[in-house]
């Protein structure tokens, strides 16, 4: 298996894991009743989304420009 296909598999795996984390966080946020808790959960979800996007961006960058390209 080539290094490029390994990198794509890693990126897809990371994306899938992050998506599952986001789904779990969303389901936990829905169980919170008070508005202040919902606001905190919403900001936490936004931060997690930014982190997962940054993680995926890093993997994609390394897959294209990394040392094995």
Z-matrix of the N, CA and C atoms (Angstrom, degrees):
N
C 1 1.458
C 2 1.532 1 107.68
N 3 1.293 2 116.75 1 132.41
C 4 1.463 3 120.53 2 -177.13
C 5 1.525 4 110.96 3 -73.82
N 6 1.313 5 114.67 4 160.52
C 7 1.465 6 119.48 5 -178.54
C 8 1.527 7 111.42 6 -65.72
N 9 1.326 8 117.03 7 -30.87
C 10 1.467 9 119.96 8 178.69
C 11 1.519 10 110.96 9 -66.43
N 12 1.331 11 116.39 10 -44.40
C 13 1.468 12 118.26 11 -179.96
C 14 1.523 13 111.02 12 -68.64
N 15 1.337 14 117.38 13 -32.66
C 16 1.465 15 120.34 14 175.14
C 17 1.525 16 110.58 15 -64.18
N 18 1.312 17 116.09 16 -40.91
C 19 1.463 18 120.86 17 179.65
C 20 1.527 19 110.46 18 -64.71
N 21 1.336 20 117.03 19 -41.47
C 22 1.464 21 120.08 20 178.47
C 23 1.521 22 111.04 21 -65.68
N 24 1.339 23 116.32 22 -38.25
C 25 1.465 24 119.33 23 177.83
C 26 1.521 25 110.53 24 -64.85
N 27 1.324 26 116.51 25 -40.26
C 28 1.459 27 120.57 26 178.10
C 29 1.521 28 110.54 27 -64.66
N 30 1.322 29 116.56 28 -42.78
C 31 1.469 30 120.06 29 179.26
C 32 1.522 31 111.01 30 -63.37
N 33 1.323 32 116.70 31 -41.47
C 34 1.466 33 120.17 32 178.94
C 35 1.513 34 110.89 33 -66.06
N 36 1.328 35 116.77 34 -39.83
C 37 1.466 36 120.43 35 179.13
C 38 1.522 37 111.09 36 -64.18
N 39 1.311 38 115.83 37 -44.99
C 40 1.464 39 119.96 38 179.29
C 41 1.522 40 110.24 39 -63.35
N 42 1.318 41 116.61 40 -41.96
C 43 1.462 42 120.20 41 177.84
C 44 1.515 43 111.88 42 -61.43
N 45 1.334 44 116.85 43 -40.80
C 46 1.462 45 120.36 44 179.41
C 47 1.521 46 111.16 45 -65.91
N 48 1.323 47 117.05 46 -42.80
C 49 1.464 48 120.81 47 178.99
C 50 1.521 49 110.61 48 -63.36
N 51 1.326 50 116.58 49 -43.98
C 52 1.464 51 119.85 50 179.60
C 53 1.527 52 111.06 51 -64.53
N 54 1.327 53 117.72 52 -37.49
C 55 1.462 54 120.84 53 178.06
C 56 1.529 55 110.53 54 -64.33
N 57 1.316 56 116.80 55 -40.98
C 58 1.468 57 120.14 56 177.49
C 59 1.524 58 111.24 57 -65.21
N 60 1.331 59 116.64 58 -39.24
C 61 1.463 60 120.15 59 176.52
C 62 1.527 61 110.29 60 -61.21
N 63 1.339 62 115.89 61 -43.81
C 64 1.461 63 120.35 62 179.60
C 65 1.520 64 111.16 63 -62.39
N 66 1.335 65 117.10 64 -41.76
C 67 1.464 66 120.36 65 178.72
C 68 1.513 67 110.41 66 -62.72
N 69 1.324 68 117.42 67 -41.77
C 70 1.458 69 121.29 68 178.76
C 71 1.525 70 110.27 69 -63.45
N 72 1.326 71 116.42 70 -43.91
C 73 1.461 72 120.37 71 179.64
C 74 1.514 73 111.10 72 -62.91
N 75 1.334 74 117.19 73 -40.05
C 76 1.456 75 120.87 74 -179.70
C 77 1.522 76 110.44 75 -65.49
N 78 1.339 77 116.11 76 -42.09
C 79 1.468 78 118.32 77 179.67
C 80 1.520 79 110.62 78 -66.28
N 81 1.329 80 117.69 79 -34.03
C 82 1.457 81 120.59 80 176.69
C 83 1.522 82 110.33 81 -70.19
N 84 1.318 83 117.59 82 -37.56
C 85 1.459 84 121.24 83 -179.74
C 86 1.519 85 110.97 84 -65.72
N 87 1.333 86 117.62 85 -34.61
C 88 1.453 87 121.05 86 -179.74
C 89 1.522 88 111.90 87 -67.74
N 90 1.331 89 117.23 88 -26.28
C 91 1.461 90 119.87 89 -179.41
C 92 1.523 91 112.08 90 -78.40
N 93 1.322 92 117.63 91 -14.92
C 94 1.467 93 120.72 92 178.36
C 95 1.525 94 109.68 93 -78.79
N 96 1.306 95 116.79 94 127.50
C 97 1.453 96 120.47 95 -174.99
C 98 1.532 97 114.03 96 -89.87
N 99 1.329 98 120.49 97 -50.99
C 100 1.473 99 120.20 98 -173.87
C 101 1.526 100 112.78 99 -63.08
N 102 1.315 101 115.37 100 148.36
C 103 1.467 102 121.25 101 -178.42
C 104 1.524 103 111.19 102 -62.93
N 105 1.336 104 117.54 103 -39.07
C 106 1.461 105 119.45 104 -179.09
C 107 1.519 106 110.52 105 -65.62
N 108 1.315 107 117.34 106 -37.54
C 109 1.464 108 120.66 107 177.38
C 110 1.519 109 110.21 108 -66.99
N 111 1.321 110 116.47 109 -38.31
C 112 1.460 111 120.38 110 178.74
C 113 1.526 112 110.55 111 -65.36
N 114 1.333 113 116.94 112 -38.57
C 115 1.459 114 120.26 113 178.83
C 116 1.524 115 110.81 114 -65.87
N 117 1.327 116 116.25 115 -41.23
C 118 1.466 117 120.34 116 178.15
C 119 1.522 118 109.61 117 -65.08
N 120 1.334 119 116.87 118 -43.32
C 121 1.461 120 120.99 119 179.16
C 122 1.519 121 110.77 120 -64.05
N 123 1.326 122 116.73 121 -38.55
C 124 1.455 123 120.46 122 179.47
C 125 1.526 124 111.12 123 -64.03
N 126 1.326 125 116.92 124 -44.16
C 127 1.459 126 119.23 125 179.12
C 128 1.531 127 110.41 126 -67.58
N 129 1.340 128 116.52 127 -34.21
C 130 1.457 129 119.34 128 176.80
C 131 1.521 130 110.42 129 -66.42
N 132 1.336 131 117.29 130 -40.56
C 133 1.462 132 120.85 131 178.16
C 134 1.523 133 111.18 132 -63.29
N 135 1.335 134 116.05 133 -40.68
C 136 1.464 135 119.49 134 178.21
C 137 1.521 136 110.65 135 -61.91
N 138 1.351 137 116.24 136 -41.86
C 139 1.460 138 120.33 137 179.39
C 140 1.523 139 110.72 138 -65.17
N 141 1.340 140 116.77 139 -42.00
C 142 1.460 141 120.47 140 178.65
C 143 1.527 142 110.83 141 -63.97
N 144 1.318 143 116.44 142 -38.91
C 145 1.464 144 120.22 143 178.66
C 146 1.528 145 110.33 144 -64.30
N 147 1.330 146 116.31 145 -41.83
C 148 1.466 147 119.68 146 178.15
C 149 1.522 148 110.78 147 -64.50
N 150 1.350 149 116.17 148 -40.18
C 151 1.461 150 119.57 149 179.24
C 152 1.522 151 111.28 150 -65.19
N 153 1.331 152 116.87 151 -42.52
C 154 1.462 153 119.05 152 -179.59
C 155 1.523 154 111.01 153 -67.95
N 156 1.326 155 116.60 154 -36.81
C 157 1.466 156 119.86 155 177.08
C 158 1.524 157 110.36 156 -64.57
N 159 1.312 158 116.66 157 -42.32
C 160 1.462 159 120.74 158 179.06
C 161 1.537 160 110.25 159 -64.81
N 162 1.321 161 116.87 160 -39.76
C 163 1.460 162 121.40 161 178.25
C 164 1.524 163 110.76 162 -62.52
N 165 1.314 164 116.49 163 -45.83
C 166 1.463 165 120.29 164 178.76
C 167 1.527 166 110.86 165 -65.21
N 168 1.318 167 117.23 166 -39.74
C 169 1.461 168 121.21 167 178.27
C 170 1.534 169 110.49 168 -61.24
N 171 1.332 170 116.06 169 -40.78
C 172 1.457 171 120.51 170 179.55
C 173 1.531 172 110.85 171 -65.06
N 174 1.331 173 116.88 172 -43.91
C 175 1.459 174 120.44 173 179.22
C 176 1.519 175 110.46 174 -62.44
N 177 1.322 176 116.60 175 -43.96
C 178 1.461 177 120.00 176 -179.88
C 179 1.532 178 110.82 177 -63.89
N 180 1.319 179 116.37 178 -41.14
C 181 1.464 180 120.02 179 178.92
C 182 1.526 181 110.22 180 -61.71
N 183 1.341 182 115.64 181 -47.54
C 184 1.457 183 118.95 182 -178.19
C 185 1.524 184 111.84 183 -66.53
N 186 1.336 185 116.41 184 -32.57
C 187 1.469 186 118.31 185 179.20
C 188 1.530 187 110.72 186 -68.22
N 189 1.334 188 116.64 187 -30.58
C 190 1.468 189 119.62 188 -179.25
C 191 1.525 190 112.08 189 -89.49
N 192 1.335 191 117.48 190 -37.32
C 193 1.452 192 120.23 191 -171.44
C 194 1.521 193 113.61 192 -120.31
N 195 1.318 194 118.25 193 6.26
C 196 1.449 195 121.98 194 -176.71
C 197 1.521 196 113.52 195 -66.92
N 198 1.316 197 116.54 196 -179.18
C 199 1.463 198 120.51 197 -174.65
C 200 1.525 199 114.43 198 -67.29
N 201 1.355 200 117.71 199 -16.47
C 202 1.459 201 119.91 200 -176.81
C 203 1.528 202 113.05 201 -102.39
N 204 1.312 203 116.87 202 6.73
C 205 1.479 204 119.90 203 -178.63
C 206 1.507 205 111.16 204 -72.23
